[in-house]
Each structure stands twice: as C-alpha cells, then as structure tokens.
Amino acid sequence: MADKKSEQTKPGLSYKARRRWSLFILLIGMPVYIITAVTIVNMLERPSILVELLVYVGLGIVWILPFKKVFLGVGQADPDAHRGD
C-alpha cells in the first residue's frame, strides 16, 4: 500500500506520459517549429550563408530547451514497470 501512495505523490510526468508527449513533440511540434523558423528567416532579407547557418543552428538548439525534461530517459526501459521474476 505504501508503494501506491508514493507513486501517487511522485512529482512530474509518468514514464508513459513522457513517451507520449515526446512522440507528439517530435511528430507534430518539431515540423511546425521548422516551418515557422524557415518562414520567419525567409521574411528577412537574405543574410550571408554563415549568418543564416548560425541562425538555423541556434534555432535548432533553442527548440529543445523547454522540452529537455520530457525527453529525459524516454529511450530507456520503463522504470515503473513491475519486473517479473
């Protein structure tokens, strides 16, 4: 019974919720972000290729920062799963 109570009070998203959100972010959020970034850069006057590359690399890094906790540990085994002995 104590295990159930500790699971309910555990802060943050569950493993399954993080997996679902990471999939949603990668399949829906990332393409939307890419389209938005390209549209905004295209609205600006064409900068030099080096500046444009730096902008895209910077935007490529910035998009993941808010979602760092969502992707943390998603590729590993489910820590909440009960192990069968």
All heavy atoms as an XYZ file, in Angstrom:
673
protein
N       0.817     -1.192      0.000
C       0.000      0.000      0.000
C       0.863      1.260      0.000
O       0.508      2.251     -0.574
C      -0.932     -0.049      1.228
C      -2.003      0.984      1.169
S      -3.094      0.590     -0.205
C      -4.546      1.367      0.276
N       2.008      1.196      0.657
C       2.884      2.360      0.709
C       3.440      2.689     -0.671
O       3.669      3.847     -0.982
C       4.023      2.120      1.692
N       3.657      1.654     -1.492
C       4.171      1.886     -2.841
C       3.174      2.664     -3.675
O       3.551      3.542     -4.441
C       4.504      0.567     -3.529
C       5.692     -0.125     -2.899
O       6.522      0.576     -2.291
O       5.780     -1.342     -3.023
N       1.900      2.340     -3.571
C       0.874      3.060     -4.318
C       0.853      4.525     -3.921
O       0.738      5.397     -4.753
C      -0.510      2.443     -4.066
C      -0.747      1.190     -4.819
C      -1.774      1.492     -5.851
C      -2.140      0.216     -6.573
N      -2.299      0.424     -7.952
N       0.959      4.782     -2.629
C       0.910      6.154     -2.149
C       2.121      6.947     -2.646
O       1.989      8.090     -3.048
C       0.838      6.179     -0.627
C       0.556      7.536     -0.082
C       0.203      7.478      1.381
C      -0.306      8.826      1.786
N      -1.325      8.780      2.768
N       3.302      6.334     -2.638
C       4.495      7.041     -3.099
C       4.431      7.309     -4.600
O       4.942      8.303     -5.080
C       5.758      6.265     -2.747
O       5.795      5.058     -3.467
N       3.802      6.388     -5.366
C       3.651      6.609     -6.807
C       2.714      7.771     -7.083
O       2.908      8.520     -8.027
C       3.118      5.346     -7.485
C       4.144      4.249     -7.605
C       3.565      3.011     -8.251
O       2.460      3.096     -8.833
O       4.207      1.956     -8.173
N       1.684      7.925     -6.285
C       0.710      8.983     -6.498
C       1.286     10.349     -6.162
O       0.907     11.343     -6.750
C      -0.546      8.727     -5.669
C      -1.333      7.526     -6.142
C      -2.479      7.199     -5.206
O      -2.599      7.793     -4.146
N      -3.307      6.256     -5.605
N       2.208     10.410     -5.217
C       2.761     11.696     -4.815
C       4.034     12.044     -5.570
O       4.617     13.078     -5.332
C       3.052     11.708     -3.301
O       3.995     10.672     -3.014
C       1.782     11.508     -2.504
N       4.469     11.162     -6.469
C       5.692     11.418     -7.227
C       5.472     12.624     -8.153
O       4.540     12.641     -8.947
C       6.064     10.189     -8.055
C       7.463     10.271     -8.600
C       7.883      9.137     -9.507
C       7.284      7.815     -9.273
N       7.776      6.780    -10.206
N       6.339     13.648     -8.077
C       6.160     14.828     -8.917
C       6.546     14.558    -10.366
O       7.330     13.657    -10.655
C       7.106     15.856     -8.286
C       8.164     15.033     -7.643
C       7.481     13.769     -7.180
N       5.999     15.338    -11.261
C       6.359     15.235    -12.667
C       5.495     14.266    -13.437
O       4.560     13.668    -12.914
N       5.834     14.116    -14.702
C       5.093     13.230    -15.593
C       5.532     11.782    -15.409
O       6.683     11.502    -15.121
C       5.343     13.634    -17.044
C       4.809     14.980    -17.492
C       5.308     15.293    -18.897
C       3.303     14.988    -17.466
N       4.606     10.875    -15.624
C       4.950      9.456    -15.593
C       5.757      9.114    -16.843
O       5.825      9.888    -17.797
C       3.683      8.603    -15.531
O       2.988      8.681    -16.761
N       6.329      7.930    -16.828
C       7.132      7.481    -17.967
C       6.284      7.407    -19.233
O       6.697      7.867    -20.300
C       7.737      6.117    -17.642
C       8.515      5.517    -18.777
C       9.799      5.965    -19.066
C       7.977      4.511    -19.557
C      10.519      5.423    -20.105
C       8.701      3.958    -20.599
C       9.959      4.422    -20.864
O      10.678      3.889    -21.904
N       5.076      6.851    -19.124
C       4.206      6.731    -20.295
C       3.786      8.101    -20.813
O       3.717      8.318    -22.025
C       2.971      5.902    -19.957
C       3.262      4.438    -19.838
C       2.010      3.641    -19.612
C       2.327      2.170    -19.504
N       1.123      1.362    -19.325
N       3.505      9.025    -19.919
C       3.127     10.377    -20.341
C       4.290     11.068    -21.043
O       4.105     11.740    -22.061
C       2.666     11.198    -19.140
N       5.511     10.891    -20.519
C       6.685     11.488    -21.176
C       6.893     10.891    -22.555
O       7.246     11.597    -23.498
C       7.934     11.273    -20.327
C       8.014     12.179    -19.132
C       9.385     12.156    -18.518
N      10.020     10.857    -18.648
C      10.466     10.136    -17.639
N      10.376     10.574    -16.436
N      11.026      8.970    -17.853
N       6.685      9.576    -22.703
C       6.821      8.934    -24.019
C       5.808      9.488    -25.003
O       6.122      9.776    -26.158
C       6.657      7.425    -23.907
C       7.912      6.758    -23.402
C       7.766      5.280    -23.455
N       7.589      4.832    -24.825
C       8.292      3.891    -25.402
N       9.231      3.294    -24.733
N       8.051      3.535    -26.644
N       4.563      9.624    -24.548
C       3.524     10.159    -25.437
C       3.809     11.598    -25.821
O       3.672     11.980    -26.989
C       2.161     10.042    -24.758
C       1.683      8.630    -24.678
C       0.319      8.544    -24.048
N      -0.079      7.161    -23.908
C      -0.522      6.618    -22.791
N      -0.638      7.359    -21.706
N      -0.846      5.354    -22.744
N       4.189     12.426    -24.851
C       4.480     13.827    -25.152
C       5.702     13.959    -26.066
O       5.727     14.803    -26.960
C       4.698     14.628    -23.873
C       3.417     15.125    -23.295
C       2.841     14.729    -22.136
C       2.540     16.104    -23.865
N       1.654     15.397    -21.957
C       1.445     16.256    -22.997
C       2.571     16.865    -25.028
C       0.408     17.124    -23.249
C       1.532     17.745    -25.284
C       0.467     17.863    -24.401
N       6.718     13.132    -25.831
C       7.900     13.224    -26.701
C       7.559     12.837    -28.132
O       8.039     13.459    -29.080
C       9.035     12.355    -26.161
O       8.680     10.993    -26.183
N       6.714     11.835    -28.303
C       6.278     11.446    -29.642
C       5.476     12.567    -30.300
O       5.684     12.895    -31.473
C       5.447     10.166    -29.564
C       5.087      9.506    -30.878
C       6.346      9.098    -31.623
C       4.206      8.299    -30.624
N       4.583     13.179    -29.546
C       3.790     14.296    -30.064
C       4.689     15.466    -30.445
O       4.534     16.058    -31.516
C       2.769     14.747    -29.008
C       1.958     15.940    -29.436
C       0.872     15.782    -30.274
C       2.288     17.213    -29.009
C       0.124     16.870    -30.674
C       1.551     18.310    -29.403
C       0.465     18.140    -30.247
N       5.651     15.778    -29.593
C       6.560     16.900    -29.867
C       7.378     16.635    -31.129
O       7.556     17.522    -31.966
C       7.473     17.156    -28.652
C       6.652     17.729    -27.495
C       8.613     18.092    -29.013
C       7.376     17.742    -26.176
N       7.871     15.403    -31.280
C       8.693     15.085    -32.449
C       7.887     15.020    -33.742
O       8.372     15.439    -34.798
C       9.434     13.763    -32.231
C      10.569     13.823    -31.228
C      11.139     12.431    -31.004
C      11.651     14.772    -31.679
N       6.667     14.484    -33.683
C       5.888     14.305    -34.906
C       5.064     15.522    -35.299
O       4.817     15.752    -36.482
C       4.955     13.095    -34.763
C       5.647     11.746    -34.663
C       4.619     10.641    -34.464
C       6.494     11.477    -35.892
N       4.630     16.299    -34.347
C       3.782     17.464    -34.629
C       4.523     18.776    -34.357
O       4.598     19.652    -35.215
C       2.484     17.425    -33.781
C       1.738     16.106    -33.960
C       1.606     18.633    -34.084
C       1.239     15.837    -35.360
N       5.082     18.898    -33.169
C       5.709     20.151    -32.751
C       6.943     20.537    -33.536
O       7.115     21.693    -33.923
N       7.813     19.574    -33.773
C       9.053     19.884    -34.483
C       8.819     20.336    -35.922
O       9.400     21.345    -36.340
C       9.998     18.687    -34.440
C      11.390     19.017    -34.893
S      12.468     17.676    -34.419
C      13.427     17.521    -35.881
N       7.977     19.649    -36.709
C       7.711     20.168    -38.063
C       7.070     21.557    -38.061
O       7.416     22.391    -38.899
C       6.767     19.129    -38.670
C       7.051     17.881    -37.935
C       7.387     18.305    -36.540
N       6.174     21.802    -37.118
C       5.561     23.135    -37.023
C       6.628     24.175    -36.688
O       6.660     25.260    -37.272
C       4.426     23.142    -35.974
C       3.976     24.550    -35.653
C       3.261     22.297    -36.456
N       7.532     23.842    -35.780
C       8.613     24.753    -35.417
C       9.539     25.011    -36.602
O       9.949     26.142    -36.851
C       9.406     24.173    -34.244
C      10.488     25.093    -33.747
C      10.184     26.176    -32.930
C      11.821     24.900    -34.107
C      11.177     27.027    -32.479
C      12.817     25.745    -33.654
C      12.493     26.807    -32.839
O      13.469     27.648    -32.404
N       9.860     23.969    -37.364
C      10.735     24.124    -38.527
C      10.086     25.027    -39.575
O      10.734     25.930    -40.115
C      11.086     22.748    -39.132
C      12.009     21.989    -38.197
C      11.719     22.887    -40.508
C      12.211     20.539    -38.565
N       8.817     24.788    -39.853
C       8.104     25.611    -40.838
C       8.051     27.062    -40.382
O       8.280     27.985    -41.175
C       6.692     25.049    -41.087
C       6.790     23.716    -41.828
C       5.825     26.029    -41.860
C       5.502     22.932    -41.882
N       7.787     27.276    -39.101
C       7.741     28.638    -38.560
C       9.109     29.313    -38.650
O       9.210     30.473    -39.056
C       7.266     28.607    -37.097
O       6.012     27.939    -37.029
C       7.140     29.999    -36.531
N      10.166     28.598    -38.285
C      11.519     29.167    -38.332
C      11.923     29.520    -39.758
O      12.470     30.608    -40.010
C      12.520     28.186    -37.723
N      11.653     28.631    -40.700
C      12.006     28.896    -42.098
C      11.203     30.072    -42.636
O      11.739     30.932    -43.351
C      11.791     27.629    -42.957
C      11.894     27.938    -44.432
C      12.795     26.561    -42.571
N       9.931     30.154    -42.283
C       9.089     31.265    -42.737
C       9.610     32.594    -42.202
O       9.702     33.588    -42.945
C       7.631     31.050    -42.282
O       7.174     29.805    -42.808
C       6.742     32.174    -42.761
N       9.975     32.628    -40.935
C      10.483     33.875    -40.337
C      11.811     34.272    -40.965
O      12.025     35.438    -41.300
C      10.606     33.724    -38.814
C       9.214     33.654    -38.196
C      11.412     34.864    -38.207
C       9.190     33.297    -36.731
N      12.715     33.322    -41.162
C      14.015     33.639    -41.774
C      13.830     34.084    -43.213
O      14.527     34.994    -43.685
C      14.977     32.432    -41.668
C      16.232     32.659    -42.483
C      15.334     32.178    -40.215
N      12.871     33.497    -43.935
C      12.628     33.903    -45.323
C      12.015     35.291    -45.425
O      12.159     35.959    -46.453
C      11.733     32.891    -46.030
C      12.487     31.645    -46.425
O      13.705     31.658    -46.542
N      11.755     30.562    -46.598
N      11.314     35.734    -44.391
C      10.732     37.082    -44.410
C      11.806     38.153    -44.251
O      11.627     39.289    -44.674
C       9.681     37.234    -43.307
C       8.413     36.474    -43.619
S       7.002     36.837    -42.556
C       7.644     36.810    -40.929
N      12.934     37.769    -43.642
C      14.052     38.705    -43.504
C      14.793     38.794    -44.830
O      14.726     37.899    -45.658
C      15.011     38.226    -42.413
C      14.410     38.007    -41.028
C      15.443     37.369    -40.120
C      13.927     39.309    -40.447
N      15.504     39.892    -45.006
C      16.336     40.000    -46.204
C      17.427     38.939    -46.129
O      17.973     38.662    -45.066
C      16.963     41.395    -46.261
C      17.579     41.706    -47.584
C      18.008     43.153    -47.660
O      17.229     44.019    -47.247
O      19.118     43.388    -48.125
N      17.757     38.316    -47.219
C      18.693     37.183    -47.251
C      20.055     37.577    -46.672
O      20.805     38.352    -47.278
C      18.849     36.707    -48.693
C      19.820     35.606    -48.913
C      19.168     34.291    -48.746
N      20.170     33.227    -48.898
C      19.859     32.012    -49.143
N      18.615     31.675    -49.280
N      20.805     31.103    -49.250
N      20.387     37.013    -45.490
C      21.714     37.303    -44.916
C      22.773     36.414    -45.575
O      22.462     35.560    -46.401
C      21.534     36.918    -43.438
C      20.475     35.886    -43.448
C      19.570     36.213    -44.608
N      24.013     36.609    -45.171
C      25.072     35.754    -45.713
C      24.823     34.317    -45.264
O      24.129     34.066    -44.284
C      26.446     36.230    -45.233
O      26.591     35.969    -43.856
N      25.403     33.390    -45.973
C      25.158     31.969    -45.705
C      25.635     31.578    -44.312
O      25.015     30.754    -43.638
C      25.814     31.087    -46.799
C      25.351     29.626    -46.685
C      27.307     31.144    -46.710
C      23.957     29.411    -47.139
N      26.710     32.187    -43.823
C      27.219     31.881    -42.487
C      26.252     32.353    -41.408
O      25.975     31.625    -40.454
C      28.602     32.509    -42.295
C      29.312     32.164    -40.994
C      29.507     30.656    -40.883
C      30.638     32.874    -40.904
N      25.713     33.553    -41.577
C      24.745     34.078    -40.611
C      23.480     33.225    -40.623
O      22.928     32.888    -39.569
C      24.421     35.560    -40.913
C      23.282     36.059    -40.045
C      25.656     36.429    -40.731
N      23.036     32.853    -41.809
C      21.841     32.022    -41.928
C      22.064     30.657    -41.267
O      21.193     30.140    -40.562
C      21.484     31.838    -43.402
C      20.140     31.232    -43.628
C      19.748     31.251    -45.100
O      20.447     31.861    -45.932
O      18.709     30.635    -45.407
N      23.242     30.077    -41.461
C      23.579     28.810    -40.832
C      23.575     28.938    -39.309
O      23.029     28.090    -38.608
C      24.939     28.318    -41.316
C      25.449     27.037    -40.675
C      24.587     25.854    -41.110
C      26.904     26.807    -41.024
N      24.161     30.005    -38.798
C      24.176     30.222    -37.348
C      22.766     30.398    -36.786
O      22.458     29.909    -35.696
C      25.049     31.424    -37.003
C      26.550     31.220    -37.195
C      27.298     32.527    -36.952
C      27.064     30.130    -36.279
N      21.894     31.077    -37.519
C      20.509     31.260    -37.072
C      19.806     29.914    -37.001
O      19.144     29.596    -36.005
C      19.750     32.226    -38.010
C      18.254     32.192    -37.747
C      20.277     33.638    -37.860
N      19.952     29.085    -38.025
C      19.300     27.770    -38.032
C      19.866     26.849    -36.952
O      19.122     26.112    -36.309
C      19.404     27.101    -39.400
C      18.442     27.676    -40.410
C      18.885     28.158    -41.634
C      17.080     27.734    -40.141
C      18.003     28.679    -42.561
C      16.191     28.250    -41.065
C      16.662     28.722    -42.268
O      15.779     29.232    -43.175
N      21.170     26.878    -36.734
C      21.769     26.059    -35.679
C      21.281     26.538    -34.311
O      20.921     25.729    -33.445
C      23.312     26.088    -35.762
C      23.943     25.483    -34.521
C      23.784     25.357    -37.005
N      21.236     27.845    -34.119
C      20.734     28.400    -32.859
C      19.280     28.020    -32.612
O      18.910     27.596    -31.512
N      18.446     28.149    -33.647
C      17.043     27.766    -33.509
C      16.889     26.263    -33.285
O      15.978     25.819    -32.574
C      16.259     28.196    -34.747
C      16.025     29.693    -34.900
C      15.393     29.995    -36.248
C      15.174     30.226    -33.773
N      17.786     25.485    -33.862
C      17.745     24.041    -33.667
C      18.070     23.625    -32.248
O      17.586     22.617    -31.746
N      18.882     24.410    -31.577
C      19.212     24.140    -30.179
C      18.146     24.696    -29.248
O      17.749     24.052    -28.280
C      20.607     24.712    -29.844
C      21.669     23.935    -30.620
C      20.872     24.656    -28.340
C      23.054     24.548    -30.560
N      17.643     25.876    -29.551
C      16.689     26.557    -28.669
C      15.370     25.809    -28.546
O      14.767     25.787    -27.474
C      16.451     28.006    -29.172
C      15.277     28.649    -28.485
C      17.701     28.831    -28.963
N      14.916     25.123    -29.582
C      13.601     24.486    -29.524
C      13.550     23.354    -28.500
O      12.498     23.072    -27.940
C      13.162     23.971    -30.896
C      13.731     22.636    -31.264
C      14.894     22.413    -31.914
C      13.173     21.346    -30.981
N      15.093     21.066    -32.065
C      14.051     20.387    -31.505
C      12.012     20.910    -30.348
C      13.814     19.035    -31.404
C      11.786     19.550    -30.257
C      12.670     18.640    -30.781
N      14.683     22.720    -28.233
C      14.670     21.569    -27.330
C      14.774     21.967    -25.862
O      14.372     21.187    -24.985
C      15.794     20.583    -27.719
C      15.614     19.221    -27.052
C      17.141     21.131    -27.344
C      14.388     18.495    -27.467
N      15.266     23.123    -25.556
C      15.485     23.507    -24.157
C      14.232     23.411    -23.278
O      14.318     22.880    -22.170
C      16.109     24.904    -24.084
C      17.528     25.007    -24.643
C      18.020     26.435    -24.575
C      18.475     24.070    -23.933
N      13.062     23.875    -23.721
C      11.889     23.739    -22.847
C      11.428     22.296    -22.673
O      10.736     21.975    -21.713
C      10.800     24.540    -23.559
C      11.445     25.280    -24.644
C      12.769     24.658    -24.906
N      11.815     21.402    -23.573
C      11.331     20.027    -23.549
C      12.370     19.035    -23.036
O      12.175     17.822    -23.130
C      10.892     19.599    -24.949
C       9.868     20.514    -25.543
C      10.143     21.222    -26.699
C       8.636     20.685    -24.939
C       9.201     22.067    -27.251
C       7.693     21.528    -25.484
C       7.975     22.220    -26.637
N      13.445     19.530    -22.479
C      14.538     18.666    -22.030
C      14.053     17.613    -21.029
O      14.392     16.443    -21.140
C      15.623     19.534    -21.402
C      16.865     18.791    -21.031
C      17.903     19.754    -20.509
C      19.156     19.037    -20.110
N      20.154     19.940    -19.575
N      13.234     17.979    -20.072
C      12.741     17.035    -19.058
C      11.793     15.997    -19.658
O      11.711     14.889    -19.158
C      12.040     17.796    -17.943
C      12.960     18.695    -17.175
C      13.014     18.287    -15.764
C      13.921     19.274    -15.050
N      14.443     18.778    -13.862
N      11.079     16.354    -20.715
C      10.163     15.406    -21.343
C      10.942     14.270    -21.997
O      10.569     13.104    -21.893
C       9.263     16.107    -22.387
C       8.439     15.099    -23.165
C       8.373     17.130    -21.724
N      12.054     14.586    -22.646
C      12.821     13.584    -23.371
C      13.788     12.802    -22.483
O      14.319     11.786    -22.906
C      13.614     14.240    -24.503
C      12.746     14.705    -25.627
C      12.443     16.043    -25.781
C      12.224     13.800    -26.531
C      11.642     16.473    -26.823
C      11.425     14.222    -27.575
C      11.127     15.560    -27.717
N      13.993     13.228    -21.258
C      14.955     12.611    -20.362
C      14.548     11.173    -20.016
O      13.500     10.940    -19.429
C      15.084     13.444    -19.083
C      16.242     13.129    -18.170
C      17.552     13.409    -18.897
C      16.171     13.978    -16.918
N      15.343     10.204    -20.406
C      15.131      8.810    -20.066
C      14.069      8.084    -20.871
O      13.727      6.950    -20.548
N      13.548      8.694    -21.926
C      12.479      8.064    -22.699
C      12.971      6.836    -23.456
O      12.241      5.873    -23.619
C      11.841      9.100    -23.667
C      10.899      8.434    -24.631
C      11.114     10.155    -22.879
N      14.200      6.809    -23.869
C      14.725      5.681    -24.629
C      15.119      4.484    -23.784
O      15.508      3.452    -24.305
N      15.011      4.605    -22.469
C      15.380      3.505    -21.584
C      14.152      2.693    -21.204
O      13.031      3.064    -21.520
C      16.059      4.070    -20.339
C      17.329      4.824    -20.676
C      17.968      5.441    -19.448
O      17.482      5.297    -18.350
N      19.063      6.141    -19.663
N      14.369      1.607    -20.510
C      13.267      0.752    -20.068
C      12.379      1.502    -19.071
O      12.844      2.395    -18.361
C      13.813     -0.506    -19.423
N      11.114      1.118    -19.024
C      10.138      1.748    -18.138
C      10.525      1.487    -16.684
O      10.504      0.341    -16.222
C       8.741      1.200    -18.427
C       7.660      1.894    -17.643
O       7.969      2.767    -16.810
O       6.476      1.570    -17.873
N      10.865      2.530    -15.920
C      11.248      2.323    -14.522
C      10.032      1.987    -13.643
O      10.203      1.451    -12.552
C      11.858      3.660    -14.117
C      11.255      4.646    -15.030
C      10.993      3.923    -16.319
N       8.824      2.273    -14.094
C       7.629      1.997    -13.308
C       7.076      0.599    -13.547
O       6.167      0.170    -12.850
C       6.537      3.026    -13.646
C       6.976      4.444    -13.316
O       7.783      4.598    -12.378
O       6.506      5.374    -13.988
N       7.603     -0.117    -14.542
C       7.088     -1.444    -14.867
C       7.480     -2.430    -13.775
O       8.580     -2.385    -13.221
C       7.643     -1.922    -16.197
N       6.565     -3.337    -13.491
C       6.836     -4.370    -12.492
C       7.642     -5.478    -13.159
O       7.273     -5.975    -14.225
C       5.535     -4.929    -11.932
C       4.746     -3.898    -11.206
N       5.128     -3.384     -9.990
C       3.599     -3.262    -11.527
C       4.245     -2.505     -9.586
N       3.303     -2.387    -10.517
N       8.714     -5.845    -12.553
C       9.580     -6.882    -13.119
C       9.070     -8.253    -12.704
O       8.796     -8.500    -11.547
C      11.013     -6.709    -12.634
C      11.621     -5.433    -13.127
C      13.049     -5.337    -12.700
N      13.583     -4.070    -13.164
C      14.827     -3.718    -13.012
N      15.670     -4.498    -12.407
N      15.248     -2.559    -13.467
N       8.935     -9.126    -13.688
C       8.533    -10.494    -13.401
C       9.751    -11.337    -13.097
O      10.673    -11.424    -13.886
N       9.805    -11.944    -11.932
C      10.980    -12.749    -11.541
C      10.906    -14.131    -12.087
O      10.033    -14.831    -12.194
C      11.125    -12.784    -10.016
C      11.527    -11.420     -9.488
O      12.080    -10.620    -10.258
O      11.276    -11.183     -8.308
